[in-house]
Amino acid sequence: MTTLKYIGDLVIDSTGPLRKIKLPDGFYVVGHEMLIAVDSEQEADEIIVELESEYGLH
C-alpha cells in the first residue's frame, strides 16, 4: 500500500526504507509510513540512526 503525505503542492511517498530528503522548506526523514520534519541534515542522520537502533527499522 502506498502512503502519501502532502506538503503544500508536493506529494511524498512515505513507504519504503528510512531516508532523508531535502524539500524547499527543509529536511525530512521519510519511510515506514512516517514523515518527520527536522532542523538540519545532521539531525536527519541522527533520527535515522536512532530509529534503526531502537526499533529495528531500516
N, C-alpha and C positions, 0 to 999 in steps of 0.2 A: 504494500500500500504506500502510496506517495503522500507525504505530509508536506504541505506547502505553507510557508509563512509569508506574510505580506508586510513589506516595509515601504510605505509610500507607493510608488509605481513599480517597485521591484518584487519579484516572486522568488523565494528561496526554497529549494528542495531540501528539507532537513533530514531526509533519510540517509543512511549510509554511515561511514565511519566519522569519527570526530575530525574536524579540520577547522582551520581559521580562514576567514575571508575578510577582505577589505572592501567596504562599501563607501560611498561618498560621505557618509556621516560617521565613519569609524570602523573599528574591527569588531568581528563577531566570531564566536565559536559555534559551529554548526555540526549537527549529526545526532544520530539516535533520537530523532524527533524533537531535538532541542534547538533553540536559537538563543544564545546568551550574548548580550552586549557587554563589551569590555572596554577599558580605557586605553589600552595600548596593545601592540603586537606582543610585547613581553608578557602582559597579563594573559593574553590568549594562550600562549605557550604554557604558562603555569597552570591555567584552568584545565587544559587538555591533559597534562601530566597528572594533576590531582584526580580528575575523573577516571583516567585509566588505572591509576594505582588503587583508589578507594573502591571503585565499583566494577573494575574489570572491563570497562568499555574500551574499544579500540577504534 
